[in-house]
Amino acid sequence: MLDKSLQDSIALLPSASLTKKLSEDFSAVALIPTSDIITNKELYISDKVGISFEGSLCNSYIFYEKSKDAINSLKLYGDASTMEVIFGKILFRELYNVNIEIVLTADKVNLENSNYIIAGNDNFLESKFRCGISFAEEIVDMISAPFVNYVFASQDNNKLIEVSEHILEKISSINFSDFPIPNELPRESHNFIKENISKVFYSLTDQDMEGINQLIRLPFYHGMIKDIVEVKFV
């Protein structure tokens, strides 16, 4: 949907490496996990576009192998980022009053023998999402606001405004319910995405801004960081 000049300059990278790459190029713009704002306060953040979830369709799912009361660790698999690590821990503190260990793994997923957070496409390539709990729904319940999973960020506020306005113009004319879904996904995943895409938002509202602020303050309230982060919205 983007102009060719933008399409030609796009690089697709793992979520965990986006903010580091962004720090190496002053004029670059990246779609980063919202949690990365916490340790990158110097970045400007778009208040116009991002990816916000309000339903069961999202990027990450939690999978339980046994009784929730017995959980003390989770394996983290897939396109993982600080989002799943930081807020996975906070979720379990708030919901179950337990401090869990989150261990990054690249081993083949075995839902029969371990508890997991799985991030990214792996949830849909084999329809694993059917057995999981939406990370987004848990976050929305916790903060009583939309869950903005990804934000557009840059060191260059003018470049960020330029790119954000271009993307906002493009998405305003798109019906995402008719947007093509990759053919490699099984029918069950395909149908699930079609049915729930209306709860995924790309243009941000004041409620989304509140959701971002609520989210990044949680680590402070849980003693994980020393100061409240003030977001530099543009």
Secondary structure, DSSP 8 states (H G I E B T S, - for coil): ---HHHHTT-----GGGHHHHHHT-TT-EEEEEGGGGGG-TTSEEEEEEEEEE-SS--SEEEE-SS-GGG--EEEEEES--HHHHHHHHHHHHHHH----EEEE--S---TTT--EEEETTHHHHT-GGGGSEEHHHHHHHHHTS-EEEEEEEES-HHHHHHHHHHHHHHHTT--GGGS---TTS-HHHHHHHHHHGGGEEEE--HHHHHHHHHHHHHHHHTTSSSS----EE-
